[in-house]
């Protein structure tokens, strides 16, 4: 079961979303998860974004900048991420290309 909640910020130039969830897994107890993400327009073509997610003992943090090559159609993301869980930490850098057909 998920219960998403989104709030528009700065007259539509940003948003914040929280998604708490509870799931039952076979032969185990219920597992809870929480995801929080946010974005804010930095300039006409740039958006800052971030996400924090937690499920069990694993935490995932991801944040970066989205550059709109063609507004609301073609974007390039530059971001960093970190995942912690089970005594290990993994870091990474991501360069992504997104095509949106809105």
N, C-alpha and C positions, 0 to 999 in steps of 0.2 A: 504494500500500500504506500503510495506517495502522496504528499500534500504540498504541491508547489505554490509559492507566493512570490509575485513579482511586483516591484515598485518602480515607477518611472521617476527619475531624478533630473534636476536642472532643466525643466521644461522640455523633456524628451531627449536631451543630449547625453543621458546616461541611464542606467538601470541597475537594479540589484535584485537578484533572485535567490531564494532559499528553498531547498527541497529536502525536507526530512523524509525518511522512508523506513519502513519495517518490513522484513521479509522472513518467511519461514523456509528453512532448508531441511531436506530429508535427513532424518536421524540426528538432528541437532536442535539447539534452541533457536529462538528468533534472533536475527541479526539486524542491528540498526545501522543506518547510514545517514550522513548529512552532507549536502553539497551546497556551497554558497558561491555565487559568481556575481561579478560586477563589471561594468564597463563605463567609460566616460569619454566623450569626445574631447580630444586634445587640440585639434585644429580641424579645418574643413576636410582634410584627407586622412587624418590620423585618429585612431581610437586606442586608448589604453584599456587593457582587460586583465582580469585576474580571476582565479578559481581556487577554492580550497575544498577538498572532499575528504571525508573520513568514513571508513567502513571497518568495523572491528578495531584492530590495532594498527591498521595501515592509514597513513595520511599522505595525501597528494596535493602539491601546491604548484600552480602553473600561472605565469603572468607574462605579459609582453605588450607589443605594439602591433596594431593592424593598420597597414597603409592601403588605402583604397586607390588602386590604379584607375579604375573606372567606377565611379560612385555607385554603390549598392549592386555591383555586377562582378568585378574582379578585384580581389584583395590578396595582399602578401602579408603573412604574419611572421614576426620575429619574436621568439619567446624562450623563456627558461623554465625548467620544471624540476621538481624534486619529489621523490617518493621515499617515505620512511615506513618500515614495517618489519617485524620479526628480527629486529636487531641490525638490519641492513639499511643503507641509504644509497639511493641511485639518483644521479643528477643528469640532466641532459639539456641540449639546446635544440630548438625546433625552428625550421624555416618551412612555412607552409604556403601553398597557393590555393586559394578558394575561388570557385566560380559559382556565383549565385544567380539563379534564373528566377528573379522575383517579378 
